[in-house]
Amino acid sequence: MKHGELKQLGKGLAFVSPWLIGFSCLTLLPIILSFYYSLCDFSTLQPPLFVGLDNYRDLIHDEVFWKSLGNTLYYASMAIPGGLLVSLGLAMLLNVKMPGQAFFRTIVFLPSLVPIVASAMLWMWLFNARLGLINTLLAKIGIHGPGWLADPSCAMPSLVLMSFWGVGNTVVIYLAGLQDVPRELYEAAEIDGANVPQRMWHVTIPMISPVIFFNLIMAIIGVVGVLDAPYIMTQGGPARATYFISMYVRDNAFMYIKMGYASAMAWIMLLIVLALTAFAFWSSKRWVHYQGK
């Protein structure tokens, strides 16, 4: 490498050095340490003691771990497809030219700007079995509403329903994708006799499939690590019906002071995200269509 090229490389590294330092200290180093701690008996009060794979072996026999993992996957099985469908449906409605279009777009996007604690408190009131707005409205039409967050069979679906409240960001991404669909394709499909559902299925969905794929990946990452709203609203109850794996990681790390055990679970969460993401990339070859290919 010539002297001039070395000089340019040095300037480039100096330019990105703040990012490199921040990434190394705040991301890369914690990742490496968390993996090391997952192989240790580490309480943060004593130096870490290397124990090999003992933490991972203990997880195999931990009933609470399997319960929390099952709850997380159950939540994901409802929240991911439901959130994608709800946000896509709203985006299609908001993409139609109509009076007050900007107002309706703002209304849909606003909930995603509300702090998570405020949203959780609002939905706790809505789901209140005795004084909540939902059960009050149901009572007016003669339906006795359930204890949404107090009934183990209703608590998880209630959290899934609450998750649809914050789909505004996803709706905005879908809107951007919908507006990039060439009008010529709709006109050609209409000339060929395609009705509205057919145009949506054969034109809209294939053209925005890369956007759907992006939102799917982001949903997988977000759902596996869900914590804030469920922890505020249910604390994992009732009867651990909404006890997610992220809650179990938090409790082991900061309540039971078992940082090594919590680190092992965090790496299991990472492997789950990687597995689901890999499956999504594998399946994308069948249904994701990129323009020009």
C-alpha positions in Angstrom: 0.0 0.0 0.0 1.4 3.4 -1.0 2.1 6.2 1.4 -0.8 8.3 0.0 -3.2 5.4 0.4 -2.0 4.9 4.0 -2.6 8.5 4.7 -6.1 8.4 3.3 -6.8 5.2 5.3 -5.6 7.0 8.5 -7.9 9.9 7.8 -10.8 7.6 7.2 -10.2 5.7 10.4 -9.8 8.9 12.3 -13.1 10.1 10.9 -15.0 7.0 12.0 -13.0 6.5 15.3 -15.8 8.0 17.5 -18.2 5.3 16.2 -15.6 2.6 16.4 -14.7 3.5 20.0 -18.4 3.7 20.9 -19.2 0.4 19.2 -16.2 -1.4 20.8 -16.9 -0.1 24.3 -20.7 -0.1 24.4 -21.6 -3.1 22.1 -18.8 -5.4 21.2 -17.2 -5.6 24.7 -20.5 -6.3 26.5 -21.3 -9.0 24.0 -17.9 -10.7 24.6 -18.3 -10.3 28.4 -21.8 -11.7 28.4 -20.7 -14.8 26.6 -17.9 -15.3 29.1 -20.2 -14.7 32.0 -22.6 -17.2 30.6 -19.9 -19.8 31.3 -19.4 -18.6 34.8 -21.0 -18.6 38.2 -21.2 -14.8 38.6 -23.2 -12.9 41.2 -21.6 -9.5 40.5 -20.7 -9.5 44.2 -17.8 -12.0 43.8 -15.4 -12.5 40.9 -16.8 -14.8 38.2 -16.0 -18.5 38.6 -15.7 -20.4 35.4 -18.1 -23.4 35.4 -18.2 -24.3 31.7 -21.6 -25.2 30.3 -23.2 -25.7 33.7 -25.6 -22.8 33.3 -26.8 -24.1 30.0 -27.3 -27.6 31.5 -29.3 -26.1 34.3 -31.6 -24.3 31.8 -32.6 -27.7 30.4 -34.0 -28.7 33.8 -35.5 -25.3 34.6 -39.3 -25.5 34.4 -39.6 -21.7 34.7 -37.3 -21.2 31.8 -39.4 -23.5 29.5 -42.6 -21.8 30.7 -41.2 -18.4 29.9 -39.9 -19.6 26.5 -43.3 -21.1 25.7 -45.1 -17.9 26.6 -42.7 -15.9 24.4 -43.2 -18.1 21.4 -47.0 -18.2 22.0 -47.0 -14.4 22.1 -44.9 -14.2 19.0 -47.2 -16.6 17.1 -50.0 -14.1 17.5 -48.3 -10.7 17.7 -46.1 -11.1 14.6 -48.7 -12.1 12.0 -51.4 -10.0 13.6 -49.2 -6.9 13.7 -48.1 -7.3 10.1 -51.7 -7.7 8.9 -53.1 -4.9 11.0 -50.4 -2.4 9.9 -50.6 -3.5 6.3 -54.4 -3.1 6.3 -54.2 0.4 7.9 -51.5 1.4 5.4 -53.7 0.3 2.4 -56.6 2.3 3.8 -54.5 5.4 4.4 -53.0 5.1 0.9 -56.4 5.8 -0.6 -57.0 9.4 -1.7 -59.7 10.8 0.5 -60.6 14.0 2.5 -58.7 14.3 5.7 -56.0 11.8 4.7 -53.2 13.6 6.5 -55.3 13.8 9.7 -56.0 10.0 9.7 -52.4 9.2 9.0 -51.4 11.4 12.0 -54.0 9.7 14.3 -52.6 6.2 13.4 -49.0 7.3 13.9 -49.5 9.2 17.2 -49.8 6.1 19.5 -46.3 5.0 18.5 -44.9 8.3 20.0 -46.6 7.8 23.4 -44.1 6.6 26.0 -44.4 2.9 26.8 -45.3 3.6 30.5 -48.1 5.9 29.6 -49.4 3.4 27.0 -49.3 0.6 29.6 -51.2 2.6 32.2 -53.8 3.6 29.6 -54.4 0.0 28.6 -54.5 -1.2 32.2 -57.4 1.1 32.6 -59.1 0.0 29.4 -58.7 -3.7 30.5 -59.8 -3.1 34.0 -62.5 -5.8 34.7 -64.7 -3.6 36.8 -64.2 0.0 35.7 -62.5 -0.4 32.3 -63.9 1.2 29.2 -64.0 -2.1 27.2 -66.1 -4.0 29.8 -68.3 -0.9 30.3 -69.1 -0.8 26.6 -69.6 -4.6 26.5 -72.0 -4.3 29.4 -74.2 -1.8 27.5 -74.9 -4.5 24.9 -75.5 -7.2 27.5 -72.1 -8.9 27.4 -70.3 -9.6 30.6 -66.6 -8.8 29.9 -63.8 -11.1 31.2 -61.0 -10.1 33.5 -58.7 -9.3 30.7 -55.5 -9.2 32.7 -56.6 -11.2 35.6 -57.7 -14.3 33.7 -54.8 -16.6 32.6 -56.7 -17.5 29.4 -57.2 -13.8 28.4 -54.1 -12.2 29.6 -51.8 -13.1 26.7 -54.4 -12.2 24.0 -54.9 -8.9 25.8 -51.2 -8.1 25.5 -51.3 -9.0 21.8 -54.2 -6.7 21.3 -52.3 -3.9 23.1 -49.3 -4.5 20.9 -51.4 -3.4 17.8 -51.6 0.1 19.5 -48.0 0.9 18.4 -48.0 -0.2 14.8 -47.7 3.4 13.5 -44.0 3.1 12.6 -44.7 0.0 10.6 -47.7 1.7 8.9 -45.4 4.5 7.8 -42.9 2.0 6.3 -45.7 0.3 4.4 -47.1 3.6 3.1 -43.7 4.4 1.7 -43.6 1.0 -0.1 -47.2 1.4 -1.4 -46.4 4.7 -2.9 -43.5 3.2 -4.8 -45.7 0.7 -6.7 -45.9 1.9 -10.3 -49.4 3.0 -11.4 -48.8 1.4 -14.7 -49.0 -2.1 -13.2 -52.4 -1.3 -11.7 -53.6 0.1 -15.0 -52.4 -3.0 -16.9 -54.1 -5.3 -14.4 -57.3 -3.4 -14.6 -57.2 -3.6 -18.4 -56.8 -7.4 -18.1 -60.0 -7.5 -16.0 -58.5 -7.9 -12.5 -60.8 -6.7 -9.7 -59.6 -4.9 -6.5 -58.7 -8.1 -4.5 -56.9 -9.6 -7.5 -54.9 -6.4 -8.0 -54.0 -6.3 -4.4 -52.9 -10.0 -4.4 -51.1 -10.1 -7.8 -49.7 -6.5 -7.9 -49.5 -4.8 -4.5 -48.4 -7.7 -2.3 -45.5 -8.9 -4.7 -44.3 -5.3 -5.2 -44.1 -4.5 -1.5 -42.9 -8.0 -0.5 -39.4 -6.6 0.4 -41.1 -4.1 2.8 -43.1 -6.9 4.3 -39.9 -8.9 4.7 -38.1 -6.0 6.4 -41.0 -5.5 8.9 -41.1 -9.3 9.6 -37.5 -9.3 10.6 -37.9 -6.2 12.8 -41.0 -7.9 14.4 -39.1 -11.0 15.2 -36.3 -9.1 16.9 -38.8 -6.9 18.8 -41.2 -9.7 19.9 -38.5 -12.1 21.3 -37.2 -9.3 23.6 -40.5 -7.8 24.6 -40.5 -6.7 28.2 -41.6 -3.2 29.1 -45.4 -3.2 28.6 -46.0 -6.7 29.9 -43.9 -6.1 32.9 -45.7 -2.9 33.8 -49.2 -4.4 33.1 -49.0 -7.9 34.5 -45.6 -8.5 36.1 -45.7 -11.9 34.5 -49.0 -12.9 36.0 -51.6 -14.3 36.5 -50.0 -17.7 37.3 -47.0 -16.8 35.1 -49.3 -16.8 32.0 -47.5 -13.7 30.7 -44.1 -14.4 32.1 -41.7 -13.9 29.1 -38.2 -15.1 28.8 -37.0 -11.4 28.9 -38.6 -11.1 32.4 -36.9 -14.2 33.6 -33.5 -12.8 32.4 -34.2 -9.5 34.2 -35.2 -11.3 37.4 -32.2 -13.5 37.4 -29.8 -10.7 36.7 -31.1 -8.0 39.0 -33.3 -9.7 41.6 -31.6 -13.1 42.2 -28.1 -11.7 41.3 -27.4 -14.6 39.0 -25.7 -12.7 36.2 -24.1 -15.8 34.7 -27.4 -17.7 34.5 -29.1 -14.6 33.0 -26.3 -14.2 30.4 -26.8 -17.9 29.4 -30.5 -17.2 28.8 -29.7 -14.0 26.9 -27.6 -16.1 24.5 -30.4 -18.6 24.1 -32.6 -15.6 23.2 -30.0 -14.6 20.6 -30.0 -18.1 19.1 -33.8 -18.0 18.9 -33.7 -14.7 17.0 -31.0 -16.0 14.7 -32.9 -19.2 14.0 -36.2 -17.4 13.3 -34.4 -14.8 11.1 -32.5 -17.5 9.2 -35.9 -19.3 8.6 -37.3 -16.0 7.3 -34.4 -15.4 5.0 -34.7 -19.0 3.7 -38.4 -18.7 3.0 -38.0 -15.2 1.5 -36.7 -16.8 -1.7 -40.2 -18.1 -2.4 -42.3 -15.0 -1.7 -40.1 -11.9 -1.8 -39.8 -10.3 -5.2 -37.2 -7.5 -5.9 -37.7 -5.1 -8.8 -35.4 -5.8 -11.7 -34.9 -9.5 -10.8 
